[in-house]
């Protein structure tokens, strides 16, 4: 099986990742989603993607485990023959004030939100260099730009992704590979549904609403597919939060 064009979305079974996968399917891409644990949600997303007349498949593996990444990315490449778009979206939160933050809370977030992008992107970039084309979109966050109390680990990982994006864009531009990032603000997902201070957040957002996964997916699709002369950029999708 060789795809005409394939997009790989990590953390693609729910929330922002799911919306990104569906948006890219609408654009005609065959889709492979990665997920960590919820097989039911992953299979449901795959079936929805297939309604857009594209191929779709889910691979379960831990993006923070380099052995699992190499095994599964290798299998994806062998089966589909190419990867045209990579969306590095997998992420977790383990919030706490810094003085109370445990080593595990720090390392879990750094490993899943930052180290995983290194592990996943490396084999994909090797393939894209052979293809002489490709587009990578990293999901960072506005807290990677301005920080947030109780999220030193998450902010550090997301800030690291911004530096990674800009550096990789400079390295790969001559190979016709673009690398960009989206920086979501407060988005209505499972990750944010238990936030206690939503009303206070809304006061800071000029558009006076939380964002939706679809808001981010549209930005990802723009950077991945439509913006052929944009690389090394971080697009803030936050309703005007950090104006």
Order of alpha helices (4+ residues) and beta strands (2+ residues): beta-alpha-beta-alpha-beta-alpha-beta-alpha-alpha-beta-alpha-alpha-beta-alpha-alpha-beta
